[in-house]
Amino acid sequence: MLKFILPLVMLMKFNKDWSVVLLGLFYMSFIVSSSCCYDFWIRELGFMLGMDYITYIMIFLSFWIMSLVILSSQKVKNLMNFNSSFIIVNLLLLFSLVVTFSSTDYLLFYISFEMSLIPTLILILGWGYQPERIQAGVYMLFYTLAFSLPLLGSLLFLFQSSGSLTIMIMEPESHLINENLIWYFCSVWAFLVKLPMYMFHLWLPKAHVEAPVAGSMILAGVLLKLGGYGLIRILVIFQPMSGMFCWLWMSLGLVGGAYISFMCLRQVDMKSLIAYSSVAHMSLVLCGLMNLSMWGLSGGVIVMVGHGLCSSGLFCLANIVYERISSRSLVVGKGLLSFMPSMGLWWFLLSVSNMASPPSLNLLGEISLIVSIVSWSKVGIIGLSLLSFFSAAYTLYMYSLSQHGLFYNSLFSCCSGKVREYLVLFLHWFPLNILVLNSSILLI
């Protein structure tokens, strides 16, 4: 794992040269992709770090999204807005993500999981938009910290009972797991907030709306996946308890996802709508991971990857519009088809991917999740049908309201995108729709 981490640390030395950092990150993405492993054995083992199949997918996604984040944040460089600090903060965030995903020790996983909060908070506070970013940063920090502190206690208790914190090796005493209800909830809550589950999601729309484009892209692309990845790792220990409380998480996921979909239909802010749609997608992932089936696990991982690429691309599009018209409102920014005609194609492609149309990864993942939820309970069809219908409804609402209609009177010229922006959008859309051709890479 050091061959991924050391070059990342070395790139911080070139924080004043954006092109070197950008090329370095794309090269690192290529290096990670070439070390693909197709089984569940842990590879690259050493220094409490290792890489299995799910880890490989998540690390590759982190490097890819971070490369696109730097590529899409050229405005920070052009305005000389503390651009060298911006590079260092982003690389520190990527470093903490790589360590989190590759740690084979629960305590190291917890420390790096919390460490990723600090660069995210600096991104929101330092390069955010409105003065409300302080409130958004505090919301994010305290939601995550308040619910992840019990996780530390449960990990220490786990160490006391089993004598080890190595993932996939230690086996705690079964009577402790079957009887200790508080232990189970303390362990799971931290990841449910990070996912985020409905009722613990209030920090996410605030953080997205106030964050710069880099913060939104990395938050939607990778940081939400920490919750799903943590659940995959921690539920291995609590299998009997997970079976007992499966009904609770499935109900919250389906009902909450349907309710959030209704919330999306009344949003006026583009970023806010995309942020709420993330909560709806992640509620499906929660249902898939919690019913402990291979269909659910496969679908959850595929939707996490697909949502990471698609949602990140939509935030990038919203930022492109914001840079042109200085507003994210769907009322002010309508009629964009007249104002930015060639960008309309990318709005269409990423919007239909967001509503899980073929051939996107979202469709493949949602089919697996639907199979797993329906096989668990036939009643789940009601929640699933509401979720699927309204995900199409709010995406069409966003697309039609932003692209059609009379555009704002003060915008009097055609202003399509730059080559760099088309490249960023293409690099989001291409893997999202091409990976389906070799879906065995993602199917577990």
DRENVO-155354 format. One line per field, with one value per residue (C-alpha): x, y, z; residue number from 0; residue in three letters. Coordinates in nm, 2 decimals. Layout:
BEGIN
u: c(X, ...)
v: c(Y, ...)
w: c(Z, ...)
lofi: c(NUM, ...)
gugu: c(Ala, ...)
This chain:
BEGIN
u: c(0.00, 0.30, 0.34, 0.00, 0.05, 0.41, 0.36, 0.05, 0.26, 0.53, 0.27, 0.21, 0.56, 0.44, 0.14, 0.22, 0.22, -0.14, -0.05, 0.21, -0.05, -0.32, -0.09, 0.03, -0.32, -0.43, -0.11, -0.19, -0.54, -0.38, -0.14, -0.43, -0.64, -0.35, -0.34, -0.69, -0.77, -1.07, -1.11, -1.16, -0.80, -0.62, -0.33, -0.06, -0.05, 0.17, 0.18, -0.18, -0.29, -0.42, -0.64, -0.92, -1.19, -1.42, -1.12, -0.98, -1.30, -1.33, -0.96, -0.99, -1.30, -1.13, -0.83, -1.05, -1.29, -1.01, -0.84, -1.16, -1.20, -0.87, -0.95, -1.29, -1.16, -0.95, -1.13, -0.94, -0.62, -0.73, -0.83, -0.52, -0.75, -0.49, -0.44, -0.14, -0.33, -0.63, -0.41, -0.26, -0.61, -0.74, -0.44, -0.46, -0.83, -0.73, -0.46, -0.70, -0.95, -0.69, -0.58, -0.95, -1.03, -0.71, -0.68, -0.70, -0.73, -1.06, -0.89, -0.68, -1.00, -1.17, -0.89, -0.86, -1.24, -1.25, -0.94, -1.12, -1.36, -1.08, -0.99, -1.36, -1.44, -1.14, -1.27, -1.62, -1.50, -1.22, -1.36, -1.73, -1.99, -2.21, -2.16, -2.38, -2.09, -1.98, -2.32, -2.30, -1.95, -2.05, -2.35, -2.14, -1.87, -2.10, -2.34, -2.05, -1.85, -2.15, -2.25, -1.90, -1.78, -1.99, -1.82, -1.48, -1.62, -1.76, -1.43, -1.24, -1.50, -1.45, -1.08, -1.13, -1.37, -1.18, -0.82, -0.78, -0.91, -0.79, -1.07, -1.19, -0.97, -1.10, -1.41, -1.57, -1.76, -2.10, -2.30, -2.18, -2.30, -2.64, -2.72, -2.56, -2.81, -2.64, -2.31, -2.47, -2.64, -2.32, -2.12, -2.37, -2.48, -2.16, -2.19, -2.57, -2.50, -2.22, -2.43, -2.66, -2.98, -3.31, -3.35, -2.97, -2.94, -2.98, -2.61, -2.58, -2.79, -2.64, -2.28, -2.34, -2.51, -2.23, -1.93, -1.73, -1.75, -1.45, -1.62, -1.95, -1.79, -1.57, -1.85, -2.10, -1.84, -1.64, -1.72, -2.08, -1.93, -1.74, -2.07, -2.16, -1.80, -1.80, -2.13, -1.99, -1.69, -1.87, -2.18, -1.96, -1.93, -2.30, -2.47, -2.72, -2.82, -2.84, -3.09, -3.30, -3.31, -3.32, -3.69, -3.60, -3.34, -3.53, -3.84, -3.65, -3.46, -3.78, -4.01, -3.73, -3.62, -3.98, -4.03, -3.70, -3.80, -4.11, -3.88, -3.67, -3.98, -4.01, -3.64, -3.56, -3.18, -3.00, -2.73, -2.99, -3.20, -2.90, -2.80, -3.14, -3.14, -2.81, -3.00, -3.27, -3.01, -2.82, -3.14, -3.16, -2.80, -2.88, -3.16, -2.93, -2.65, -2.87, -3.06, -2.72, -2.76, -2.51, -2.76, -2.78, -2.41, -2.34, -2.61, -2.50, -2.14, -2.25, -2.49, -2.22, -1.98, -2.25, -2.39, -2.04, -1.97, -2.32, -2.38, -2.03, -2.09, -2.43, -2.26, -1.99, -2.27, -2.45, -2.11, -2.06, -2.40, -2.33, -2.00, -2.19, -2.50, -2.40, -2.71, -2.81, -3.18, -3.39, -3.61, -3.32, -3.13, -3.40, -3.39, -3.02, -3.08, -3.08, -2.80, -2.56, -2.68, -2.40, -2.41, -2.77, -2.64, -2.44, -2.74, -2.94, -2.69, -2.62, -2.98, -3.10, -2.81, -2.94, -3.28, -3.11, -3.16, -2.97, -2.68, -2.57, -2.42, -2.71, -2.96, -2.75, -2.71, -3.08, -3.19, -2.97, -3.11, -3.47, -3.42, -3.27, -3.54, -3.83, -3.68, -3.67, -4.03, -4.30, -4.43, -4.11, -4.25, -4.46, -4.17, -3.95, -4.21, -4.25, -3.87, -3.82, -4.11, -4.02, -3.65, -3.75, -4.00, -3.75, -3.48, -3.71, -3.83, -3.47, -3.38, -3.70, -3.70, -3.34, -3.32, -3.65, -3.85, -3.76, -3.41, -3.34, -3.35, -3.01, -2.84, -2.81, -2.55, -2.47, -2.20, -2.12, -1.85, -1.48, -1.29, -1.18, -1.54, -1.64, -1.35, -1.45, -1.81, -1.70, -1.47, -1.77, -2.01, -1.78, -1.69, -2.05, -2.19, -1.90, -1.83, -2.16, -2.00, -1.78, -2.01, -1.83, -1.57, -1.83, -2.06, -1.95)
v: c(0.00, 0.23, 0.26, 0.44, 0.65, 0.77, 0.93, 1.10, 1.25, 1.35, 1.53, 1.78, 1.91, 2.04, 2.22, 2.54, 2.36, 2.24, 2.06, 1.84, 1.75, 1.68, 1.46, 1.29, 1.21, 1.07, 0.86, 0.73, 0.64, 0.44, 0.26, 0.18, 0.04, -0.19, -0.36, -0.50, -0.81, -1.02, -1.21, -1.15, -1.23, -0.93, -0.81, -0.54, -0.63, -0.45, -0.17, -0.26, -0.17, -0.41, -0.42, -0.66, -0.63, -0.37, -0.17, -0.17, -0.03, 0.24, 0.35, 0.37, 0.58, 0.81, 0.87, 0.92, 1.17, 1.36, 1.40, 1.54, 1.77, 1.93, 1.96, 2.13, 2.37, 2.59, 2.90, 2.87, 2.88, 3.16, 3.39, 3.29, 3.21, 3.03, 2.78, 2.60, 2.55, 2.42, 2.15, 2.04, 2.02, 1.80, 1.57, 1.54, 1.44, 1.18, 1.05, 1.00, 0.83, 0.59, 0.50, 0.45, 0.22, 0.02, -0.02, -0.38, -0.26, -0.12, 0.14, 0.27, 0.27, 0.48, 0.73, 0.79, 0.79, 1.09, 1.24, 1.28, 1.53, 1.79, 1.86, 1.85, 2.11, 2.33, 2.31, 2.42, 2.70, 2.82, 2.81, 2.79, 3.04, 3.21, 3.31, 3.02, 2.79, 2.81, 2.68, 2.40, 2.31, 2.29, 2.08, 1.83, 1.82, 1.76, 1.52, 1.30, 1.34, 1.29, 0.96, 0.82, 0.86, 0.56, 0.37, 0.43, 0.29, -0.02, -0.08, -0.07, -0.31, -0.53, -0.53, -0.63, -0.92, -1.06, -0.95, -0.83, -0.55, -0.69, -0.69, -1.03, -1.23, -1.16, -1.34, -1.19, -1.41, -1.50, -1.44, -1.08, -1.01, -1.18, -1.00, -0.66, -0.44, -0.11, -0.23, -0.30, 0.04, 0.22, 0.05, 0.11, 0.47, 0.64, 0.49, 0.55, 0.93, 0.93, 0.74, 0.94, 0.76, 0.95, 1.14, 1.18, 1.35, 1.72, 1.80, 1.68, 1.94, 2.22, 2.10, 2.06, 2.39, 2.59, 2.38, 2.48, 2.26, 2.05, 1.99, 1.89, 1.66, 1.48, 1.47, 1.31, 1.10, 0.94, 1.06, 0.92, 0.59, 0.57, 0.50, 0.21, 0.07, 0.09, -0.10, -0.37, -0.41, -0.38, -0.59, -0.90, -0.90, -0.84, -1.09, -1.23, -0.88, -0.75, -1.02, -0.92, -0.55, -0.58, -0.47, -0.14, -0.03, -0.16, 0.03, 0.35, 0.32, 0.27, 0.51, 0.77, 0.74, 0.79, 1.09, 1.25, 1.20, 1.42, 1.67, 1.69, 1.79, 2.12, 2.23, 2.55, 2.53, 2.30, 2.18, 2.13, 1.91, 1.70, 1.67, 1.54, 1.30, 1.16, 1.08, 0.89, 0.68, 0.60, 0.49, 0.21, 0.12, 0.10, -0.15, -0.36, -0.38, -0.44, -0.75, -0.94, -1.10, -1.12, -0.95, -0.66, -0.63, -0.64, -0.39, -0.16, -0.14, -0.09, 0.19, 0.35, 0.37, 0.48, 0.74, 0.87, 0.93, 1.06, 1.29, 1.43, 1.51, 1.68, 1.90, 1.99, 2.09, 2.30, 2.48, 2.55, 2.72, 2.91, 3.04, 3.18, 3.33, 3.36, 3.18, 2.82, 2.90, 2.70, 3.01, 3.24, 2.97, 2.84, 2.83, 2.72, 2.54, 2.88, 3.02, 2.71, 2.49, 2.24, 2.19, 2.06, 1.72, 1.67, 1.78, 1.52, 1.24, 1.28, 1.34, 1.01, 0.83, 0.98, 0.82, 0.48, 0.45, 0.19, 0.15, 0.32, 0.15, 0.29, 0.06, -0.25, -0.17, -0.09, -0.41, -0.61, -0.40, -0.45, -0.83, -0.83, -0.61, -0.80, -1.14, -1.01, -0.89, -0.85, -0.54, -0.36, -0.33, -0.04, 0.16, 0.06, 0.17, 0.51, 0.55, 0.46, 0.67, 0.98, 0.95, 0.99, 1.26, 1.49, 1.44, 1.53, 1.83, 1.95, 1.89, 2.05, 2.35, 2.43, 2.37, 2.49, 2.81, 3.18, 3.25, 3.54, 3.88, 4.00, 3.70, 3.81, 3.60, 3.23, 3.11, 2.74, 2.56, 2.53, 2.22, 2.15, 2.14, 1.91, 1.68, 1.67, 1.58, 1.32, 1.16, 1.13, 0.99, 0.75, 0.51, 0.54, 0.39, 0.18, -0.03, -0.21, -0.39, -0.57, -0.58, -0.88, -0.64, -0.49, -0.78, -0.95)
w: c(0.00, 0.05, -0.33, -0.34, -0.02, -0.06, -0.41, -0.27, 0.01, -0.24, -0.46, -0.17, -0.24, -0.58, -0.44, -0.64, -0.97, -1.05, -1.38, -1.20, -0.93, -1.18, -1.40, -1.08, -0.97, -1.31, -1.32, -0.96, -1.08, -1.36, -1.12, -0.88, -1.18, -1.29, -0.95, -0.97, -0.77, -0.84, -0.52, -0.15, -0.04, 0.11, -0.10, -0.06, 0.31, 0.56, 0.82, 0.92, 0.56, 0.29, -0.01, -0.08, -0.36, -0.21, -0.09, -0.44, -0.59, -0.33, -0.35, -0.73, -0.70, -0.46, -0.68, -0.99, -0.82, -0.67, -1.01, -1.15, -0.84, -0.91, -1.28, -1.22, -0.95, -1.19, -1.07, -0.74, -0.94, -1.17, -0.88, -0.68, -0.39, -0.16, -0.44, -0.29, 0.04, -0.16, -0.32, 0.02, 0.18, -0.11, -0.10, 0.28, 0.23, -0.03, 0.20, 0.48, 0.25, 0.12, 0.47, 0.58, 0.30, 0.32, 0.70, 0.83, 1.19, 1.33, 1.54, 1.25, 1.05, 1.31, 1.34, 0.97, 0.93, 1.18, 1.02, 0.69, 0.86, 0.91, 0.55, 0.45, 0.72, 0.60, 0.24, 0.34, 0.57, 0.35, 0.00, 0.06, -0.07, 0.18, 0.55, 0.65, 0.57, 0.93, 1.05, 0.78, 0.89, 1.26, 1.17, 0.98, 1.24, 1.54, 1.37, 1.28, 1.60, 1.83, 1.67, 1.61, 1.97, 2.08, 1.80, 1.97, 2.30, 2.12, 1.95, 2.28, 2.43, 2.13, 2.19, 2.55, 2.47, 2.17, 2.22, 1.86, 1.64, 1.31, 1.05, 0.93, 1.18, 1.53, 1.66, 1.97, 2.21, 2.07, 2.39, 2.40, 2.05, 2.10, 2.42, 2.40, 2.22, 2.31, 2.17, 1.83, 1.80, 1.92, 1.64, 1.36, 1.43, 1.32, 0.97, 0.94, 1.00, 0.74, 0.48, 0.57, 0.68, 0.68, 1.01, 1.04, 0.70, 0.80, 0.78, 0.42, 0.22, 0.43, 0.37, 0.00, -0.06, 0.13, 0.00, -0.30, -0.61, -0.48, -0.14, -0.31, -0.55, -0.30, -0.05, -0.29, -0.47, -0.19, 0.16, 0.17, 0.06, 0.39, 0.56, 0.33, 0.35, 0.73, 0.75, 0.53, 0.76, 1.10, 1.02, 0.98, 1.36, 1.44, 1.21, 1.46, 1.58, 1.22, 1.14, 1.44, 1.35, 0.97, 0.97, 1.14, 0.89, 0.59, 0.70, 0.76, 0.43, 0.22, 0.40, 0.44, 0.08, -0.05, 0.18, 0.07, -0.29, -0.22, -0.06, -0.38, -0.58, -0.38, -0.40, -0.59, -0.54, -0.79, -0.54, -0.27, -0.50, -0.60, -0.23, -0.13, -0.42, -0.28, 0.05, -0.15, -0.34, -0.02, 0.15, -0.11, -0.04, 0.33, 0.26, 0.04, 0.30, 0.60, 0.47, 0.46, 0.11, -0.17, -0.40, -0.16, -0.11, -0.48, -0.56, -0.27, -0.39, -0.76, -0.66, -0.44, -0.74, -0.99, -0.75, -0.68, -1.05, -1.14, -0.84, -0.87, -1.23, -1.15, -0.89, -1.14, -1.39, -1.12, -1.05, -1.42, -1.43, -1.11, -1.25, -1.55, -1.39, -1.02, -0.91, -0.84, -0.83, -1.08, -1.12, -1.23, -1.42, -1.65, -2.02, -2.01, -2.35, -2.51, -2.30, -2.30, -2.59, -2.61, -2.23, -2.26, -2.38, -2.06, -1.85, -2.03, -2.01, -1.64, -1.55, -1.72, -1.54, -1.21, -1.27, -1.34, -1.71, -1.92, -1.96, -1.64, -1.34, -1.13, -1.32, -1.27, -0.90, -0.85, -1.02, -0.77, -0.48, -0.59, -0.61, -0.26, -0.10, -0.27, -0.17, 0.19, 0.19, -0.07, 0.10, 0.01, -0.35, -0.23, -0.11, -0.40, -0.66, -0.49, -0.48, -0.84, -0.97, -0.78, -0.86, -1.22, -1.13, -0.95, -1.20, -1.49, -1.28, -1.24, -1.61, -1.76, -1.53, -1.58, -1.96, -2.09, -2.05, -2.10, -1.98, -1.74, -1.92, -1.80, -1.97, -2.33, -2.49, -2.57, -2.33, -2.37, -2.17, -2.21, -2.32, -1.96, -1.84, -2.12, -2.03, -1.67, -1.76, -2.01, -1.75, -1.51, -1.77, -1.96, -1.67, -1.54, -1.86, -1.99, -1.68, -1.74, -2.03, -1.78, -1.48, -1.34, -1.21, -0.98, -0.91, -0.59)
lofi: c(0, 1, 2, 3, 4, 5, 6, 7, 8, 9, 10, 11, 12, 13, 14, 15, 16, 17, 18, 19, 20, 21, 22, 23, 24, 25, 26, 27, 28, 29, 30, 31, 32, 33, 34, 35, 36, 37, 38, 39, 40, 41, 42, 43, 44, 45, 46, 47, 48, 49, 50, 51, 52, 53, 54, 55, 56, 57, 58, 59, 60, 61, 62, 63, 64, 65, 66, 67, 68, 69, 70, 71, 72, 73, 74, 75, 76, 77, 78, 79, 80, 81, 82, 83, 84, 85, 86, 87, 88, 89, 90, 91, 92, 93, 94, 95, 96, 97, 98, 99, 100, 101, 102, 103, 104, 105, 106, 107, 108, 109, 110, 111, 112, 113, 114, 115, 116, 117, 118, 119, 120, 121, 122, 123, 124, 125, 126, 127, 128, 129, 130, 131, 132, 133, 134, 135, 136, 137, 138, 139, 140, 141, 142, 143, 144, 145, 146, 147, 148, 149, 150, 151, 152, 153, 154, 155, 156, 157, 158, 159, 160, 161, 162, 163, 164, 165, 166, 167, 168, 169, 170, 171, 172, 173, 174, 175, 176, 177, 178, 179, 180, 181, 182, 183, 184, 185, 186, 187, 188, 189, 190, 191, 192, 193, 194, 195, 196, 197, 198, 199, 200, 201, 202, 203, 204, 205, 206, 207, 208, 209, 210, 211, 212, 213, 214, 215, 216, 217, 218, 219, 220, 221, 222, 223, 224, 225, 226, 227, 228, 229, 230, 231, 232, 233, 234, 235, 236, 237, 238, 239, 240, 241, 242, 243, 244, 245, 246, 247, 248, 249, 250, 251, 252, 253, 254, 255, 256, 257, 258, 259, 260, 261, 262, 263, 264, 265, 266, 267, 268, 269, 270, 271, 272, 273, 274, 275, 276, 277, 278, 279, 280, 281, 282, 283, 284, 285, 286, 287, 288, 289, 290, 291, 292, 293, 294, 295, 296, 297, 298, 299, 300, 301, 302, 303, 304, 305, 306, 307, 308, 309, 310, 311, 312, 313, 314, 315, 316, 317, 318, 319, 320, 321, 322, 323, 324, 325, 326, 327, 328, 329, 330, 331, 332, 333, 334, 335, 336, 337, 338, 339, 340, 341, 342, 343, 344, 345, 346, 347, 348, 349, 350, 351, 352, 353, 354, 355, 356, 357, 358, 359, 360, 361, 362, 363, 364, 365, 366, 367, 368, 369, 370, 371, 372, 373, 374, 375, 376, 377, 378, 379, 380, 381, 382, 383, 384, 385, 386, 387, 388, 389, 390, 391, 392, 393, 394, 395, 396, 397, 398, 399, 400, 401, 402, 403, 404, 405, 406, 407, 408, 409, 410, 411, 412, 413, 414, 415, 416, 417, 418, 419, 420, 421, 422, 423, 424, 425, 426, 427, 428, 429, 430, 431, 432, 433, 434, 435, 436, 437, 438, 439, 440, 441, 442, 443)
gugu: c(Met, Leu, Lys, Phe, Ile, Leu, Pro, Leu, Val, Met, Leu, Met, Lys, Phe, Asn, Lys, Asp, Trp, Ser, Val, Val, Leu, Leu, Gly, Leu, Phe, Tyr, Met, Ser, Phe, Ile, Val, Ser, Ser, Ser, Cys, Cys, Tyr, Asp, Phe, Trp, Ile, Arg, Glu, Leu, Gly, Phe, Met, Leu, Gly, Met, Asp, Tyr, Ile, Thr, Tyr, Ile, Met, Ile, Phe, Leu, Ser, Phe, Trp, Ile, Met, Ser, Leu, Val, Ile, Leu, Ser, Ser, Gln, Lys, Val, Lys, Asn, Leu, Met, Asn, Phe, Asn, Ser, Ser, Phe, Ile, Ile, Val, Asn, Leu, Leu, Leu, Leu, Phe, Ser, Leu, Val, Val, Thr, Phe, Ser, Ser, Thr, Asp, Tyr, Leu, Leu, Phe, Tyr, Ile, Ser, Phe, Glu, Met, Ser, Leu, Ile, Pro, Thr, Leu, Ile, Leu, Ile, Leu, Gly, Trp, Gly, Tyr, Gln, Pro, Glu, Arg, Ile, Gln, Ala, Gly, Val, Tyr, Met, Leu, Phe, Tyr, Thr, Leu, Ala, Phe, Ser, Leu, Pro, Leu, Leu, Gly, Ser, Leu, Leu, Phe, Leu, Phe, Gln, Ser, Ser, Gly, Ser, Leu, Thr, Ile, Met, Ile, Met, Glu, Pro, Glu, Ser, His, Leu, Ile, Asn, Glu, Asn, Leu, Ile, Trp, Tyr, Phe, Cys, Ser, Val, Trp, Ala, Phe, Leu, Val, Lys, Leu, Pro, Met, Tyr, Met, Phe, His, Leu, Trp, Leu, Pro, Lys, Ala, His, Val, Glu, Ala, Pro, Val, Ala, Gly, Ser, Met, Ile, Leu, Ala, Gly, Val, Leu, Leu, Lys, Leu, Gly, Gly, Tyr, Gly, Leu, Ile, Arg, Ile, Leu, Val, Ile, Phe, Gln, Pro, Met, Ser, Gly, Met, Phe, Cys, Trp, Leu, Trp, Met, Ser, Leu, Gly, Leu, Val, Gly, Gly, Ala, Tyr, Ile, Ser, Phe, Met, Cys, Leu, Arg, Gln, Val, Asp, Met, Lys, Ser, Leu, Ile, Ala, Tyr, Ser, Ser, Val, Ala, His, Met, Ser, Leu, Val, Leu, Cys, Gly, Leu, Met, Asn, Leu, Ser, Met, Trp, Gly, Leu, Ser, Gly, Gly, Val, Ile, Val, Met, Val, Gly, His, Gly, Leu, Cys, Ser, Ser, Gly, Leu, Phe, Cys, Leu, Ala, Asn, Ile, Val, Tyr, Glu, Arg, Ile, Ser, Ser, Arg, Ser, Leu, Val, Val, Gly, Lys, Gly, Leu, Leu, Ser, Phe, Met, Pro, Ser, Met, Gly, Leu, Trp, Trp, Phe, Leu, Leu, Ser, Val, Ser, Asn, Met, Ala, Ser, Pro, Pro, Ser, Leu, Asn, Leu, Leu, Gly, Glu, Ile, Ser, Leu, Ile, Val, Ser, Ile, Val, Ser, Trp, Ser, Lys, Val, Gly, Ile, Ile, Gly, Leu, Ser, Leu, Leu, Ser, Phe, Phe, Ser, Ala, Ala, Tyr, Thr, Leu, Tyr, Met, Tyr, Ser, Leu, Ser, Gln, His, Gly, Leu, Phe, Tyr, Asn, Ser, Leu, Phe, Ser, Cys, Cys, Ser, Gly, Lys, Val, Arg, Glu, Tyr, Leu, Val, Leu, Phe, Leu, His, Trp, Phe, Pro, Leu, Asn, Ile, Leu, Val, Leu, Asn, Ser, Ser, Ile, Leu, Leu, Ile)
